[in-house]
Amino acid sequence: MVNKLELVEHVAEATDMSKAAAAAALDAVIEGITKALKKGEDVRLVGFGTFSVKKRAAGKGRNPATGEEIKIPASKSARFKSGATLKAALNKK
């Protein structure tokens, strides 16, 4: 697994940026994607993939400890669908 710090180090090395500048750039990208998704917009990065928002309807569930029925509120979640270039890179032998 790669964490954010390792990703920042990779960006800094690949672009000859300082780690602080690479961290700021990564934070800006994440913030931009988040803002677009909050507006309900898709974010398409050609060759990499598409981030989108999926709406989940409200429903009913059961508390496993008591068996009591509970209401599950409607919610939104982020989805990612990989692009053709990423798929090809992952499946390259």
Sequence and secondary structure as in RCSB ss.txt:
>XXXX:A:sequence
MVNKLELVEHVAEATDMSKAAAAAALDAVIEGITKALKKGEDVRLVGFGTFSVKKRAAGKGRNPATGEEIKIPAS
KSARFKSGATLKAALNKK
>XXXX:A:secstr
   HHHHHHHHHHHHT  HHHHHHHHHHHHHHHHHHHHTT  EEETTTEEEEEEEE  EEEE TTT  EEEE  E
EEEEEEE HHHHHHHT  
